[in-house]
Amino acid sequence: MTGIGRWGRLAIVGLPFAWLAVFFLLPFLIVAGISLSDSADTIPPYTPLATWTPSGIEAHLSLANYRALADGCLAAYTGSLVNAALATVLCLALGYPVAYAVARAPRAWRQPLLFFVILPFWTSFLIRVYAWIAILQPSGLVNRLLLAAGLVDEPLPLLYNGFAVQLGLVYSYLPFMILPIYGALSRLDRDLIDAAADLGARPVAAFWRIVWPLSLPGVAAGALLAFSPAMSRLAGARTSGRCMYFARVSRHPRCTSSISPRAKIRSGATSRLPIASVS
């Protein structure tokens, strides 16, 4: 950046931060302020946070929205957090070996292997979900094979339970874990592993002391990319229709009362997003 001066460098560096401040930080602060106000039959439909009075500024902050959230759907959000965290761990356990294998594969094979990793994105998410429903339902492929092999006497309940939740989340967000880890591993200098072997380190020791620490940025990025959408998808499905999802799963008495028919319709549509397991 020689020749552009101090103010030019500040403009180049500050422009992305200004963009984030205007289009991310400012809307976030507006929503946070609205969450601290009370509902009102006005336009906009909430009370102002502060008003001018002859005696000075009078604040009208309220935690009613947060109390309503904690009273009604806090358990749903907690369950979503646990499920999303478990799905992230499973994605890491399955995705890291895949990413490591792709990174260590011959260069001619890497692009085809990455193509197969991202191939599910070519199909709509809902189509993939309903395909899993057809596979896991009592009359689906899995139960038919188990019955034909004589391994079970009756179809297994593979839908509408925690197993289906984790299967759907891991299947949906596993590529988000594989790709960042692969990016970190592909930049790894293999001479470091060869040097560790020459110095007497066993493969397991070389992995934990060299490969794993250098791949942690990719692991962190993959965990964030997998956890965030999994959490938001589960939380959205669980809280739609006054915790309709959570009521179906846990029969929570607070969430099973006074559910309107319109809320049931909305919940039934959105609760199938994390693979039909949320009905």
Secondary structure as the mmCIF struct_conf table of DSSP 4:
data_model
#
loop_
_struct_conf.conf_type_id
_struct_conf.id
_struct_conf.beg_label_comp_id
_struct_conf.beg_label_asym_id
_struct_conf.beg_label_seq_id
_struct_conf.end_label_comp_id
_struct_conf.end_label_asym_id
_struct_conf.end_label_seq_id
TURN_TY1_P TURN_TY1_P1 THR A 2 GLY A 3
BEND BEND1 ILE A 4 ILE A 4
HELX_RH_AL_P HELX_RH_AL_P1 GLY A 5 LEU A 20
HELX_RH_PI_P HELX_RH_PI_P1 ALA A 21 LEU A 25
HELX_RH_AL_P HELX_RH_AL_P2 LEU A 26 SER A 35
TURN_TY1_P TURN_TY1_P2 LEU A 36 LEU A 36
BEND BEND2 SER A 37 SER A 37
STRN STRN1 SER A 39 SER A 39
BEND BEND3 ASP A 41 PRO A 45
STRN STRN2 TYR A 46 TYR A 46
BEND BEND4 LEU A 49 LEU A 49
STRN STRN3 ALA A 50 THR A 53
TURN_TY1_P TURN_TY1_P3 PRO A 54 SER A 55
STRN STRN4 GLY A 56 ALA A 59
HELX_RH_AL_P HELX_RH_AL_P3 ALA A 64 GLY A 72
TURN_TY1_P TURN_TY1_P4 CYS A 73 CYS A 73
HELX_RH_AL_P HELX_RH_AL_P4 LEU A 74 ARG A 104
BEND BEND5 ALA A 105 ALA A 105
HELX_RH_AL_P HELX_RH_AL_P5 ARG A 107 ILE A 118
HELX_RH_3T_P HELX_RH_3T_P1 LEU A 119 TRP A 122
BEND BEND6 THR A 123 THR A 123
HELX_RH_AL_P HELX_RH_AL_P6 PHE A 125 LEU A 136
BEND BEND7 GLN A 137 GLN A 137
TURN_TY1_P TURN_TY1_P5 PRO A 138 SER A 139
BEND BEND8 GLY A 140 GLY A 140
HELX_RH_AL_P HELX_RH_AL_P7 LEU A 141 ALA A 148
TURN_TY1_P TURN_TY1_P6 ALA A 149 GLY A 150
BEND BEND9 LEU A 151 LEU A 151
BEND BEND10 ASP A 153 GLU A 154
BEND BEND11 LEU A 159 ASN A 161
HELX_RH_AL_P HELX_RH_AL_P8 GLY A 162 SER A 186
TURN_TY1_P TURN_TY1_P7 ARG A 187 ARG A 187
BEND BEND12 LEU A 188 LEU A 188
HELX_RH_AL_P HELX_RH_AL_P9 ARG A 190 ASP A 198
TURN_TY1_P TURN_TY1_P8 LEU A 199 GLY A 200
HELX_RH_AL_P HELX_RH_AL_P10 PRO A 203 ALA A 206
HELX_RH_PI_P HELX_RH_PI_P2 PHE A 207 VAL A 211
HELX_RH_AL_P HELX_RH_AL_P11 TRP A 212 SER A 250
TURN_TY1_P TURN_TY1_P9 PRO A 253 CYS A 255
BEND BEND13 THR A 256 SER A 258
HELX_RH_AL_P HELX_RH_AL_P12 PRO A 261 THR A 270
TURN_TY1_P TURN_TY1_P10 SER A 271 VAL A 278
#
